[in-house]
């Protein structure tokens, strides 16, 4: 195994089925002695939006963080099973978690701009990866802010602190910061729960635009948002307190919301619990 993952996506073929970007097989996750997730298996398609839904505390965010090894930062955690990114085991020997997290970026529930200018927020990652030339950084900052649908709003105030922006703008700034290092996958952990409705619409529109080039996975408690934005949906459930959560059902969003195969999925989507 090399020190970095070769995650270059193959070009899409018109009419062909989307290739699988992430393959998960028999994943179990533990917080110390607590068995949080068990038997998780799924295939996440490239250049699509996949939504993780389920009640609070059912392991959605925990599983999301398994996909870029963010849980490694929590002492005492353990993963069993296999997670492949473009066919390569992200938990394999020699894999650099920092490089992995560049390729599989994360957007958190609360916007978290760095305490620096808008420009420096976006340029931060490229600088870390060796980009020094001002003209090249300028191009990256503009391109990333344009992709995040924020450029027009901030192009004249790039030297202003990122923390001075509104909540919705801060979240799009964080997305631009991740896009600046050219990730293959974007993990979004309830990215709209702490922002206003107008900004929610902008984030959802942004996901629709980005999915042509980036694989997006979103955790959401909003059933309407999952139905609007995602191509596929995974329903997680912890049936009894103290037991590990399971992946109950995974499939096309239209099928999950109109003709779920599992009665537990139907009960959750129709509001009988959760």
N, C-alpha and C positions, 0 to 999 in steps of 0.2 A: 504494500500500500504506500502510495506517495504521500508526501507531507501535506499536499493540498488536493482538493477535490476538483476533478475536471468536469465542470457543470455546464459546458457549452451546450445550449439547446440545439437540436437539429431543426432545420427549416420545416415549416408546416407544408404539407402537401394538400392541395385543394381536393376536397372530397374524401380525404383519408380520415380515419378516426384519430382523435387527439392522442398523442403519446402520453404515457404515464410519466409524470415528473417525480412523484414521491410514492414509494411502495413501503407499506408498513405490514409486518407479519408478526402475529403472536406477541404483541408488545404488552409487557407488564411493567408498572411503575410503582415505586415504593418511596414514601417519606419515612425514613427510618424503618420502624416495624409496621407502619401503616401501609397496607396494600391499597393504593389509590385507584389504579386502572388494571384491568385484566383482559387478556385475550384480544387486544385491539388489532384488527387487520383491515386495511383499505388501500385503494389505489387512488391517488389524487392526480387528476389530469393536468397536463401543461396548458398554459394560456387559457385558464378558466378561473371562475370564482367558486370556491367551495365554502359553504357555511357550516359551522358547528353550532348546533342548537341543543337545548336541554335545560332542565331546572338548574338553579344555583347550586354549586357544590358537586356537580356531577362529572367533573374532570375535564371540561372543555379546554380551559386555559392551561391546565397541567399538560394535556396532550399537545396543545399548540406549542408549548415551550419545549416539548420533547423533540420537535422537528428542527430546532436549531441549537439544541443542547443548552438552553438558558437555565434549565433545572440543574445543570452541573454546578452552578454558582451557589446552590443551597446545600449546606453540609448534610451528609447522611442519606442523600437520595440515591436511588439505584434504578437502572433500566435493564430489563431483560427483553430479548426479542430482536427484531431486525428493522432498521429504518434505512432505506436506500434512497439516495438522491441521484437521479440519472444513473441508476444502477450501482452506485457505490455506497458502501456502508458508512454512514456518518459517525457511527460509534466504533469504527474499526481502528486498529492500531495506526499511529502516525498521522491521524486526521487532526488538523489544527482547528480547534473550536472558534478561534478569532476569525480565521479565514472563512469558516462555515457561516458564521453570523454576518459576514459581509455579503455572502451569496444568498443567505436566507435572512432578510432583514425583518425587524420587528417594530410595529407601531403599537403603543400602549394605550390603555383606557384614558389616562390623563395625559394631555399634551406635555411634553418634557423638553422644550427648547433649552439649549445650553445658555448660560448667562453671558452671551456675547452677541455681536451684531447678526443681523439676518444673513448677510454675506458670509460671515465666518461660520455660522451654523452649517450652511450648505457646503462650504469649502473644507470643513473639518476632516471628513473622511478621506477625500482625495489627497489632502496634504499628508495625512497619516500614511497613505499608500505611495508617497513619493512625488506627487505632482507639486512642482514649485513655481513653474512659469506663470506669471500673472495673467497673460492672455488666455492660457489654457484653463486656468481656474475661473476666469470670467465667463468663458464659454460653458463650462460645466455648471456654474451657478445659474446662469440664465436658462440653460436647457432644463435643468432639474426643476427650477421654479415654474417654468412653462409647463412641464409635464404634470406638475402638481397643481396647475391652474391657479397659481399665486403671483406670477410675474407681473401682471398688469397692476395688481394692488400694491406691490412693494418696490417696483423698479426704481422709484425715485427716493426711496428711504432705506436703501440696503445697508447703510451704516447705523441704522437705528437698532436698538436691542431687540432680539427676538421675543423677549418676554413682554414687550410693550404691545404686541399684537393681540387681537381678540382671540378667544379660545378656539374658534374654528380656524382662524388663520394660523394659529400656533400648531394645530394638528396638521394642516397642510404643509407648514414649514418642516415639521418632523418627517412627513412623507418625502418632501424634496430632499431632506438630508440623507434619507435612506437611498433614494433613487440616485443620488450623486455618486454612489459607489457601484452602480449598475448591478443590482441584485437579480437573481433569477426568480426568487420567490419572495413574496411580501406577506408576512404574518400580521394580522390586525386583530388585536384583543379588545373587543368592544370599542372601536375607535370613535363611535358616535354618541356614546352614552353621556359624555360630559360637555357636549356642545349644543348650540341652538339649532332649531329646525332648519333654518336657511343653510347653515353650514353642513348639516346632515345631508341635504340634497346635493351639495357640492362634492362631498366625500363620495356619495353613491355614484354620481356622474363620473367622478375621477376613477373609481374602480372599473366602471364600464369601459373607459378609455384605455386604462393601463393593461387590461387583461389580454390585449392583443400581443403584448410583449413580456408580461410578467405574470407568473402564476400567483393567484391571490387566495389566501385562506383567512376567513373572518369568523371570529366568535361573536355571536349576537344573541341577546334575549328577545329581540324584536322579530316576531314571526313575519310581519309584513316586510321588514327589511330583507330578511332571508329570502322570502319569495320573490321580491323585486330584483335583488342584485345577484343572486347566485345561480350557477348552472347545476351544481350538485349540492346535496345537503346530507350531513351526518347527524344523527340523533343519539345523544349520550344520555345515560340514565344510571343513577345509583338507586337501586330499588329499596334497599334497607340500610339504615344508618350503620356505619362501621364496616359495611361490605364494599368491595371495590366496584367502581363504576364500569359499565360495559358500553360498547358501541352496539346499539339495538338495531339500527337500520341505516343504510347508506345507499344513495342512488340519485337519479335525476330529481332536481327540485320539483319539477312539475308532478312527478309520480309520488314523491314523498308527501306533497301537500294535497293531492287529489285522490290518490289511491294507495295509501301506505299498506305495506304487507303485514306489519305487526300491529296488533291492537294497542300496544303501549304507545306507539308513535301516534296513532289516530287520537288516542285519549289526550296526549299532550298538545297536539296541534289544535284540537277542538276546545282546549281550555278546561278539560276535566280535572287536571292537576297541573302543578308547576307554577 
